[in-house]
Amino acid sequence: MLIQELAEKIVSEVRKLLNEDIIVVNTQGIIIASTDPDRVHTFHEGAFIASKKKDKLIITQEDQAILRGVKAGINLPIFFQRDVVGVIGITGDPETVSPYGEIIRKMTELLISESYFTEQFDWQSRSIEAFLLDWIQFKEWDDSFTDRAKLLDIDLSVNRRVMIAEFNQDSTLLHRDGWLSILAWNERNQHDIIARWGNNRVIYLSNSKELERSDTRSRAFRFQTFLSERLHTVVSIGIGSKVSPSQIQLSYHQAERALKARKKDGEVVFDEDLTLEMVLDDIKQHTKKEFVLRTIEPLLEEQELITTLKTLLHHDFNLKETAQSLHIHINTLHYRLKKISELTNLNPRNTDDLFILYLALLFLDEHTKK
């Protein structure tokens, strides 16, 4: 409970309030932190006595000659959950430093409680993340798996829908209180699970028992607004379908696919709304790369032609709007389209060829993002 790192923090914080020598001692009477480095790891008999008696001990000048390793001052037992976990000692005239004693003790106990709470919170967060990872990877539901679920208060009997929220901020930079406010979202139901997922994602497994599609959509947008306000950044969300507990892997991969299919940041995308994206996601990365090389490789060093083709597609092959958007003459646009056709043997004016070019640009953009 009272490790050296925490003891050193206590000494540092108390020293801000009191310009006296300070020690923190474990229940065995060994000094584990001190403003005087030479005293660390030495035995302090006064603190040992205070620890055993669970009461304050005043040490006088005369006591210095009797008790081992002590200096005049006061020793105060530190309590956590009614047990003594250590002793804090303040060196100096007992009459001068005693008035600060109770304040220093309370402050020390608060620091220990905060440290304990942080450790428990971090353990809980890491445990839930590890459990979800095993669950999503469809690890066998043995006794150990179900016991972990019970320990983490995760109900494995309810249907769920996976949402993955992604934001442009590293969550490791967030203060613990910020994460606590996210995890305590007031619309979170009893069986809902919200957890960190990497450094810029939050995973949300909603209990879908009573949620219809319209309710889920509304809740997803409210969750997006909530996260945006807490994180002060743009949040995108991908949402999978409602599944049984044993199929959670499916909903997770759907949420991943929906998130990847968003056209821009800040969108909420349902996998069930996807059409072409659903098919493209099943194509292997190696195949996509080979497709790009077989189709538009000659254009990869011609950024002007790539931009022209993207703009043409964006304006639904409207030549006038494309030329205006690119700030070029219509004849220049015709020249560029002719050059694209010559380099790729694909004619943008032909529907089949245009679709091939469209797919190649999609795969190229996907590869570039990765």
C-alpha positions as CSV (number, residue, x, y, z in Angstrom):
1,M,0.0,0.0,0.0
2,L,2.6,2.5,1.1
3,I,5.3,2.1,-1.6
4,Q,8.4,4.3,-1.8
5,E,7.2,6.2,-4.9
6,L,4.0,7.3,-3.0
7,A,6.0,8.0,0.2
8,E,8.3,10.3,-1.8
9,K,5.3,12.1,-3.3
10,I,3.9,12.6,0.3
11,V,7.1,14.1,1.5
12,S,7.2,16.4,-1.5
13,E,3.6,17.6,-1.0
14,V,3.9,18.0,2.8
15,R,7.2,20.0,2.4
16,K,5.2,22.6,0.4
17,L,3.2,23.3,3.6
18,L,5.9,22.9,6.2
19,N,9.5,23.9,6.1
20,E,10.7,21.1,8.4
21,D,12.4,17.8,7.9
22,I,9.9,15.1,7.1
23,I,10.0,11.3,7.0
24,V,7.6,8.6,5.9
25,V,8.1,5.2,7.7
26,N,6.6,1.8,6.9
27,T,5.0,-0.3,9.6
28,Q,8.3,-2.1,10.3
29,G,9.9,1.1,11.3
30,I,12.0,1.6,8.2
31,I,12.2,5.1,6.7
32,I,11.2,4.8,3.0
33,A,11.2,8.6,2.2
34,S,12.7,11.6,3.8
35,T,13.8,15.2,3.1
36,D,17.2,14.0,4.3
37,P,18.3,11.2,1.9
38,D,20.8,9.9,4.5
39,R,17.9,8.7,6.7
40,V,16.3,6.6,4.0
41,H,16.4,2.8,4.7
42,T,17.3,3.4,8.4
43,F,15.3,2.2,11.4
44,H,13.2,4.7,13.3
45,E,12.1,3.3,16.7
46,G,9.7,6.1,17.5
47,A,7.7,5.5,14.3
48,F,7.7,1.8,15.0
49,I,6.2,2.4,18.4
50,A,3.6,4.9,17.0
51,S,2.6,2.3,14.4
52,K,2.1,-0.5,17.0
53,K,0.2,1.8,19.4
54,K,-1.8,3.4,16.5
55,D,-1.4,6.7,18.2
56,K,0.6,9.9,17.9
57,L,4.1,9.8,19.6
58,I,5.9,13.0,20.6
59,I,9.7,12.7,20.7
60,T,11.6,15.1,23.0
61,Q,15.3,15.9,23.0
62,E,15.7,13.4,25.9
63,D,14.1,10.6,23.8
64,Q,16.8,11.0,21.2
65,A,19.3,9.4,23.6
66,I,16.9,6.5,24.3
67,L,15.2,5.6,21.0
68,R,17.1,4.4,17.9
69,G,17.2,6.6,14.8
70,V,15.0,9.4,16.1
71,K,15.0,13.2,16.2
72,A,12.8,15.5,18.3
73,G,9.4,16.0,16.7
74,I,6.2,14.1,16.3
75,N,5.2,10.8,14.7
76,L,1.7,10.3,13.4
77,P,0.3,6.9,12.3
78,I,-1.3,7.0,8.9
79,F,-4.6,5.1,8.5
80,F,-6.2,3.6,5.5
81,Q,-9.5,1.7,5.9
82,R,-8.9,1.7,9.7
83,D,-5.5,0.1,9.4
84,V,-2.2,1.7,10.1
85,V,-0.2,1.6,6.8
86,G,2.7,3.8,7.9
87,V,3.9,6.7,9.9
88,I,4.7,10.3,9.0
89,G,7.3,12.1,11.1
90,I,7.9,15.8,11.4
91,T,11.2,16.9,12.9
92,G,11.4,20.0,15.0
93,D,10.2,21.5,18.3
94,P,7.1,19.4,19.3
95,E,5.2,22.5,20.4
96,T,5.9,24.2,17.1
97,V,5.1,21.3,14.7
98,S,2.3,19.6,16.7
99,P,-0.5,22.1,15.6
100,Y,0.2,21.0,12.0
101,G,0.1,17.3,12.9
102,E,-3.6,16.5,12.2
103,I,-3.7,18.5,9.0
104,I,-0.6,16.8,7.7
105,R,-2.0,13.4,8.7
106,K,-5.3,14.0,6.9
107,M,-3.5,15.3,3.8
108,T,-1.3,12.2,3.8
109,E,-4.3,9.9,4.2
110,L,-6.1,11.7,1.3
111,L,-3.0,11.2,-0.9
112,I,-2.9,7.5,-0.1
113,S,-6.7,7.1,-0.7
114,E,-6.3,8.9,-4.1
115,S,-3.4,6.6,-5.0
116,Y,-5.4,3.5,-4.1
117,F,-8.4,4.7,-6.0
118,T,-6.2,5.4,-9.1
119,E,-4.7,2.0,-8.9
120,Q,-8.1,0.3,-8.6
121,F,-9.4,2.4,-11.5
122,D,-6.4,1.6,-13.7
123,W,-6.7,-2.1,-12.8
124,Q,-10.4,-2.2,-13.6
125,S,-9.8,-0.4,-17.0
126,R,-7.0,-2.7,-18.0
127,S,-8.9,-5.8,-16.9
128,I,-12.0,-4.7,-18.9
129,E,-9.9,-4.0,-22.0
130,A,-8.2,-7.3,-21.8
131,F,-11.5,-9.1,-21.3
132,L,-13.1,-7.4,-24.3
133,L,-10.1,-8.2,-26.4
134,D,-10.5,-11.9,-25.5
135,W,-14.3,-11.7,-26.1
136,I,-13.9,-10.1,-29.5
137,Q,-11.3,-12.6,-30.6
138,F,-13.9,-15.3,-29.8
139,K,-11.8,-16.9,-27.1
140,E,-13.4,-20.1,-25.8
141,W,-15.8,-19.5,-23.0
142,D,-14.2,-21.7,-20.4
143,D,-14.7,-21.4,-16.6
144,S,-11.9,-18.8,-16.3
145,F,-13.5,-16.6,-18.9
146,T,-17.0,-16.6,-17.3
147,D,-15.4,-16.1,-13.8
148,R,-13.6,-13.0,-15.2
149,A,-16.9,-11.7,-16.5
150,K,-18.5,-12.1,-13.1
151,L,-15.6,-10.4,-11.4
152,L,-15.9,-7.5,-13.8
153,D,-19.7,-7.5,-13.5
154,I,-20.2,-8.2,-17.2
155,D,-23.4,-10.0,-18.1
156,L,-22.8,-12.5,-20.9
157,S,-26.4,-13.3,-21.4
158,V,-27.7,-10.0,-23.0
159,N,-27.7,-9.0,-26.7
160,R,-25.4,-6.1,-27.5
161,R,-24.5,-3.7,-30.3
162,V,-20.9,-2.5,-30.6
163,M,-20.1,1.2,-31.2
164,I,-16.5,2.4,-31.8
165,A,-15.9,6.1,-31.3
166,E,-12.7,7.6,-32.7
167,F,-11.3,11.1,-32.0
168,N,-8.3,13.2,-33.0
169,Q,-6.7,13.1,-29.5
170,D,-4.4,10.8,-27.6
171,S,-6.4,9.5,-24.7
172,T,-3.2,8.9,-22.7
173,L,-3.1,12.6,-22.3
174,L,-6.5,12.7,-20.6
175,H,-6.6,13.2,-16.9
176,R,-8.3,10.3,-15.0
177,D,-11.2,12.6,-14.0
178,G,-11.9,13.1,-17.7
179,W,-12.1,9.4,-18.3
180,L,-14.3,9.0,-15.2
181,S,-16.8,11.5,-16.5
182,I,-16.9,9.6,-19.8
183,L,-17.4,6.2,-18.1
184,A,-20.2,7.8,-16.0
185,W,-22.3,8.9,-19.0
186,N,-25.7,9.4,-17.5
187,E,-27.5,7.4,-20.4
188,R,-25.4,4.3,-19.7
189,N,-27.6,1.4,-18.8
190,Q,-26.8,-1.3,-16.2
191,H,-25.3,-3.8,-18.7
192,D,-23.7,-1.3,-21.0
193,I,-19.9,-1.4,-21.2
194,I,-17.7,1.6,-22.0
195,A,-14.0,1.3,-22.2
196,R,-10.8,2.8,-23.6
197,W,-9.8,1.2,-26.9
198,G,-6.3,2.2,-27.9
199,N,-5.1,5.8,-27.6
200,N,-7.8,7.5,-29.6
201,R,-10.9,5.3,-29.3
202,V,-13.7,4.4,-27.0
203,I,-15.6,1.2,-27.4
204,Y,-19.2,1.0,-26.3
205,L,-21.1,-2.2,-26.0
206,S,-24.7,-1.2,-25.6
207,N,-27.4,-3.5,-24.1
208,S,-29.7,-3.8,-27.1
209,K,-32.6,-5.6,-25.4
210,E,-35.0,-2.7,-25.7
211,L,-33.3,-0.5,-28.4
212,E,-34.8,-0.3,-31.8
213,R,-32.8,1.1,-34.7
214,S,-34.2,4.6,-34.3
215,D,-33.4,4.6,-30.6
216,T,-29.9,3.4,-31.3
217,R,-29.3,6.1,-33.9
218,S,-30.6,8.8,-31.5
219,R,-28.4,7.5,-28.6
220,A,-25.4,7.2,-30.9
221,F,-25.7,10.9,-31.8
222,R,-26.1,11.9,-28.2
223,F,-23.1,9.8,-27.2
224,Q,-21.1,11.5,-30.0
225,T,-22.1,15.0,-28.7
226,F,-21.3,13.9,-25.2
227,L,-17.8,12.8,-26.2
228,S,-17.2,15.8,-28.3
229,E,-18.0,18.1,-25.4
230,R,-15.8,16.1,-23.0
231,L,-12.8,15.8,-25.4
232,H,-13.2,19.1,-27.2
233,T,-12.6,17.5,-30.5
234,V,-14.4,15.9,-33.5
235,V,-15.7,12.4,-32.8
236,S,-16.6,9.8,-35.4
237,I,-18.6,6.6,-34.6
238,G,-19.0,3.3,-36.4
239,I,-21.9,1.0,-35.3
240,G,-22.4,-2.7,-35.8
241,S,-25.6,-4.7,-35.7
242,K,-27.4,-6.1,-32.7
243,V,-26.0,-9.6,-31.9
244,S,-26.1,-12.3,-29.3
245,P,-23.2,-12.5,-26.8
246,S,-21.4,-15.3,-28.7
247,Q,-21.5,-13.2,-31.9
248,I,-19.9,-10.0,-30.5
249,Q,-17.0,-10.4,-32.9
250,L,-19.3,-9.9,-35.8
251,S,-20.8,-6.6,-34.4
252,Y,-17.3,-5.4,-33.6
253,H,-16.0,-6.0,-37.1
254,Q,-19.1,-4.3,-38.5
255,A,-18.4,-1.2,-36.3
256,E,-14.8,-1.2,-37.5
257,R,-16.0,-1.3,-41.1
258,A,-18.5,1.4,-40.6
259,L,-16.0,3.6,-39.0
260,K,-13.5,3.1,-41.8
261,A,-16.2,3.8,-44.4
262,R,-17.0,7.3,-43.2
263,K,-16.6,10.0,-45.8
264,K,-15.2,12.6,-43.3
265,D,-14.5,13.0,-39.6
266,G,-17.5,13.6,-37.4
267,E,-19.9,11.2,-39.0
268,V,-22.0,8.5,-37.3
269,V,-22.1,5.5,-39.6
270,F,-24.2,2.3,-39.3
271,D,-22.8,-0.8,-40.9
272,E,-26.3,-1.8,-42.1
273,D,-26.4,1.3,-44.2
274,L,-23.2,0.3,-46.1
275,T,-23.5,-1.1,-49.6
276,L,-20.5,-1.0,-51.9
277,E,-18.2,-0.5,-48.8
278,M,-19.4,-3.8,-47.4
279,V,-18.1,-5.6,-50.5
280,L,-14.9,-3.7,-50.8
281,D,-14.0,-4.5,-47.2
282,D,-13.9,-8.2,-48.0
283,I,-11.2,-7.6,-50.6
284,K,-7.7,-8.5,-49.3
285,Q,-5.2,-5.7,-49.0
286,H,-2.8,-7.5,-51.3
287,T,-5.5,-7.6,-54.0
288,K,-6.3,-3.9,-53.6
289,K,-2.6,-3.0,-54.0
290,E,-2.2,-5.2,-57.1
291,F,-5.4,-3.6,-58.5
292,V,-4.0,-0.1,-58.1
293,L,-0.7,-1.2,-59.8
294,R,-2.6,-2.8,-62.7
295,T,-4.8,0.3,-63.3
296,I,-3.4,3.7,-62.3
297,E,0.2,3.0,-61.6
298,P,1.2,5.4,-64.5
299,L,-0.7,8.2,-62.7
300,L,1.0,7.8,-59.3
301,E,3.7,10.3,-60.3
302,E,1.1,12.6,-62.0
303,Q,-0.6,14.2,-59.0
304,E,-2.3,16.8,-61.3
305,L,-4.0,14.0,-63.2
306,I,-5.0,12.2,-60.0
307,T,-6.5,15.4,-58.6
308,T,-8.3,16.0,-61.9
309,L,-9.8,12.5,-61.9
310,K,-10.9,12.8,-58.2
311,T,-12.5,16.2,-58.9
312,L,-14.3,14.8,-62.0
313,L,-15.8,12.0,-59.9
314,H,-16.7,14.4,-57.1
315,H,-18.8,16.4,-59.6
316,D,-20.5,13.3,-61.1
317,F,-18.6,13.7,-64.4
318,N,-19.9,17.2,-65.0
319,L,-17.1,18.7,-67.1
320,K,-18.1,22.3,-66.7
321,E,-18.2,22.1,-62.9
322,T,-15.0,20.1,-62.8
323,A,-13.1,22.7,-64.9
324,Q,-14.5,25.5,-62.7
325,S,-13.5,23.7,-59.5
326,L,-10.0,23.1,-60.8
327,H,-9.8,26.7,-62.2
328,I,-8.8,25.5,-65.6
329,H,-10.2,25.9,-69.2
330,I,-12.5,23.2,-70.5
331,N,-10.0,22.4,-73.2
332,T,-7.3,21.8,-70.6
333,L,-9.7,19.4,-68.9
334,H,-10.2,17.5,-72.2
335,Y,-6.5,17.3,-72.6
336,R,-6.0,15.9,-69.2
337,L,-8.7,13.3,-69.6
338,K,-7.1,12.2,-72.9
339,K,-3.7,11.9,-71.2
340,I,-5.3,9.8,-68.4
341,S,-6.7,7.5,-71.1
342,E,-3.4,7.2,-72.9
343,L,-1.4,6.4,-69.7
344,T,-3.8,3.9,-68.3
345,N,-5.6,2.5,-71.3
346,L,-8.8,3.3,-69.4
347,N,-11.2,5.9,-70.9
348,P,-12.9,8.0,-68.2
349,R,-15.8,8.5,-70.6
350,N,-16.6,4.8,-70.6
351,T,-18.8,3.6,-67.7
352,D,-16.9,0.4,-67.1
353,D,-13.5,2.1,-67.3
354,L,-14.7,4.9,-65.1
355,F,-15.8,2.5,-62.4
356,I,-12.4,0.8,-62.5
357,L,-10.7,4.2,-62.1
358,Y,-13.1,4.9,-59.2
359,L,-12.2,1.7,-57.4
360,A,-8.5,2.3,-58.0
361,L,-8.7,5.7,-56.4
362,L,-10.6,4.3,-53.4
363,F,-7.9,1.7,-52.8
364,L,-5.2,4.3,-53.3
365,D,-6.7,6.6,-50.7
366,E,-7.2,3.7,-48.3
367,H,-3.5,2.7,-48.7
368,T,-2.4,6.3,-48.3
369,K,-4.3,6.7,-45.0
370,K,-2.7,3.5,-43.7
